[in-house]
Amino acid sequence: MGAVQGAGVVVTGAGGGIGAALARRFAAEGARVVVNDLDAGKARAVADEIGGTAVPGDASAVVADATDALGGAVDIYCANAGVGSGGTEAADEKVWALAWDVNVMAHVRAAHELLPAWLERGSGRFVSTVSAAGLLTMIGAAPYSVTKHGAYAFAEWLSLTYRHRGLKVHAICPQGVRTDMLTAAGSAGELVLAPTAIDPEDVADALLKGIEEDRFLILPHPEAAGYYQARATDPERWLTSMNRVQQKWEASP
């Protein structure tokens, strides 16, 4: 694939799950991949497996070291690191702050560092792993849902603001994916996400197809488009339907 082969790619949160699948797929397509994760051991294991370079640490501060590791050029940046914070409006403010910092501000900080060079040369690709929760919502997870809406809004803003200057943006919005985050979602995840869960490799396939077709919105679960449309065109009916799911969850053992 022309957009990927030989490209310098950074994938955050790539020690496992969707991030590791993205790193493997980009490497298989001939990209030079930087693997980032807070867990240095996991980052190095994936990097060694794919012939990439591990740059462990906070995803918010990886751009400079990743640029050096790639020899001065990041072509594709995958803002994939995220936290699946559950809870209601009563969740501790530290939970809300962490969700905001990782799920939104890490993307903002990366874009702030990457855009000057990308806009100067007229090309660059920013991939945001959002979640269908950013288009819809997720029961039992207010911090996650709200900040994923923020991540989607930021990706959308980047695209509409800079696409005429060569910036390509992709927002990946899967529903359930068989990762540790799905397991951590507990009974809510079992009810809403598990029945249609896909593998991380399916998400990577969807992204590569979306890059090839130059699409902003990447839906590894195509049915999410219908849910998104229903939410926009008839919000009262959609909210009532989702509230039934909420009640079913509350009544579950």
C-alpha positions in Angstrom: 0.0 0.0 0.0 1.6 3.3 -1.2 0.5 5.3 1.8 2.0 2.9 4.3 5.1 1.2 2.7 8.2 2.8 4.0 6.3 5.3 6.1 7.4 6.2 9.6 4.6 5.1 11.9 4.0 5.7 15.6 1.5 3.6 17.6 0.8 4.5 21.2 -0.6 2.0 23.6 0.8 -0.7 21.4 1.9 -3.2 24.0 -1.2 -5.2 23.4 -4.8 -5.2 22.1 -5.7 -2.9 19.2 -2.3 -1.0 19.4 -0.3 -4.2 19.0 -2.5 -5.3 16.1 -2.0 -1.9 14.4 1.8 -2.1 14.9 1.9 -5.6 13.4 -0.2 -4.7 10.5 1.7 -1.6 9.6 5.0 -3.5 9.9 3.6 -6.2 7.6 2.8 -3.5 5.0 6.4 -2.4 5.0 6.2 0.6 7.4 8.9 1.5 10.0 7.1 1.3 13.3 7.7 2.9 16.7 5.9 1.0 19.4 4.9 3.0 22.4 3.4 1.8 25.7 3.7 2.7 29.4 4.8 -0.9 30.0 8.3 -0.9 28.6 8.5 -4.7 28.6 5.4 -5.0 26.5 6.6 -2.3 24.1 9.9 -4.0 23.6 8.3 -7.4 23.1 6.1 -6.1 20.3 8.9 -4.1 18.7 11.2 -7.1 18.7 8.5 -9.2 17.1 7.9 -6.9 14.2 11.4 -5.4 13.7 10.3 -2.1 15.1 11.6 0.3 17.7 10.3 0.5 21.2 9.9 4.0 22.7 8.1 3.3 26.0 6.6 6.0 28.3 3.7 8.4 28.5 1.9 8.7 25.2 1.6 12.5 25.7 5.4 12.8 25.4 6.4 10.4 22.8 6.6 12.5 19.6 10.2 13.9 20.0 11.8 10.5 20.9 9.7 8.7 18.2 10.8 11.3 15.6 14.5 10.7 16.5 14.0 6.9 16.4 12.5 7.2 12.8 15.3 9.5 11.7 13.4 12.7 11.6 10.0 12.0 10.1 6.7 10.7 11.5 4.3 10.1 8.6 1.5 8.3 10.4 0.7 8.9 14.1 -1.8 6.5 15.8 -3.2 8.0 18.9 -4.3 4.7 20.3 -3.6 4.7 24.0 -6.7 5.0 26.1 -8.3 4.3 29.4 -11.7 2.7 29.8 -12.8 4.6 32.9 -16.2 3.4 34.2 -18.4 5.2 36.7 -21.2 7.8 36.8 -21.2 11.5 37.4 -20.1 10.6 41.0 -16.8 9.1 39.8 -13.8 10.6 41.6 -12.5 13.8 39.9 -9.1 12.0 39.5 -10.9 9.4 37.4 -12.4 12.1 35.2 -9.0 13.9 35.0 -7.2 10.8 33.9 -9.8 9.9 31.2 -9.6 13.5 29.9 -5.8 13.5 29.9 -5.3 10.2 28.1 -8.3 10.0 25.9 -8.3 13.6 24.7 -5.4 15.7 25.7 -2.8 13.2 24.6 -4.2 13.5 21.1 -4.1 17.3 21.4 -0.5 17.4 22.6 0.6 15.0 19.8 -1.1 17.1 17.1 0.4 20.3 18.5 3.9 18.8 18.1 3.3 17.1 14.7 1.3 19.6 12.8 4.0 22.3 12.1 6.1 19.9 10.2 3.2 18.2 8.5 1.6 21.5 7.4 5.0 22.8 6.1 5.5 19.7 3.9 1.8 19.3 3.0 1.3 15.8 4.2 0.7 13.8 7.4 -1.7 11.2 8.7 -3.3 11.3 12.2 -5.2 8.2 13.3 -7.4 8.5 16.4 -8.6 5.3 18.1 -11.9 6.6 19.4 -14.6 3.9 20.0 -18.3 3.6 19.1 -18.8 5.2 22.5 -17.6 8.4 20.9 -20.4 8.3 18.4 -23.0 6.8 20.7 -22.4 6.2 24.4 -21.6 3.4 26.8 -23.8 2.5 29.8 -22.0 2.5 33.2 -19.0 4.5 31.9 -19.6 8.3 32.0 -15.9 9.3 32.0 -15.1 7.0 29.1 -18.1 8.0 27.0 -17.7 11.7 27.5 -14.0 11.8 26.7 -14.4 9.5 23.7 -16.9 12.0 22.4 -14.1 14.6 22.9 -11.6 12.5 21.0 -14.0 12.1 18.1 -14.7 15.9 18.1 -11.0 16.7 18.1 -10.3 14.3 15.2 -13.3 15.8 13.3 -12.0 19.3 13.9 -8.5 18.4 12.7 -9.9 17.0 9.5 -12.2 19.9 8.6 -9.5 22.5 9.5 -6.5 21.1 7.7 -7.6 18.6 5.0 -6.9 21.2 2.3 -3.3 21.5 3.6 -2.6 17.8 3.2 -3.6 16.4 6.6 -5.4 13.0 6.5 -7.3 12.1 9.6 -9.0 8.8 10.5 -11.3 8.1 13.5 -11.6 4.4 14.3 -14.9 3.7 16.1 -15.3 0.0 16.9 -17.8 -1.4 19.3 -16.6 -4.4 21.4 -13.1 -5.6 20.7 -11.6 -8.7 22.5 -9.0 -6.9 24.6 -8.3 -6.4 28.3 -10.4 -3.2 28.1 -13.5 -5.3 27.2 -12.8 -7.6 30.1 -12.4 -4.6 32.4 -15.9 -3.3 31.3 -17.4 -6.1 33.4 -21.1 -6.9 33.2 -21.9 -3.8 31.1 -19.4 -4.9 28.5 -20.8 -8.5 28.6 -24.3 -7.2 28.0 -23.6 -4.5 25.3 -20.3 -5.3 23.7 -19.3 -9.0 24.0 -22.1 -10.4 21.8 -20.7 -8.7 18.7 -17.0 -8.4 19.8 -14.3 -8.7 17.1 -10.6 -9.3 17.3 -8.0 -6.5 17.3 -6.8 -7.7 13.9 -10.2 -6.9 12.5 -9.8 -3.3 13.6 -6.4 -3.1 11.9 -7.9 -4.5 8.7 -10.6 -1.9 8.8 -8.1 0.9 9.3 -5.9 -0.2 6.4 -8.9 -0.4 4.2 -10.0 3.1 5.3 -6.6 4.5 4.6 -6.7 2.9 1.1 -10.1 4.5 0.5 -9.1 7.8 2.2 -12.1 7.7 4.6 -12.3 9.7 7.8 -14.8 7.5 9.8 -13.6 3.9 10.2 -16.4 1.5 11.4 -15.1 -2.0 12.1 -18.7 -2.8 13.1 -20.6 -1.5 10.0 -23.9 -1.6 12.0 -22.7 1.3 14.1 -23.5 3.6 11.2 -27.2 2.8 11.6 -27.1 3.4 15.3 -25.3 6.7 14.7 -27.9 7.8 12.2 -30.8 6.8 14.5 -29.2 8.8 17.3 -29.0 11.9 15.1 -32.4 11.7 13.4 -34.6 10.6 16.3 -32.7 11.2 19.6 -35.8 10.7 21.8 -36.4 7.2 20.4 -32.7 6.4 20.6 -32.4 7.6 24.2 -35.5 5.6 25.2 -34.0 2.5 23.6 -30.6 3.0 25.4 -32.4 3.6 28.7 -34.0 0.1 28.3 -30.5 -1.3 28.0 -29.6 0.6 31.1 -32.6 -0.8 33.0 -31.7 -4.3 31.8 -28.2 -3.9 33.1 -29.4 -2.6 36.4 -31.7 -5.6 36.8 -29.0 -8.2 35.9 -27.5 -10.3 38.7 
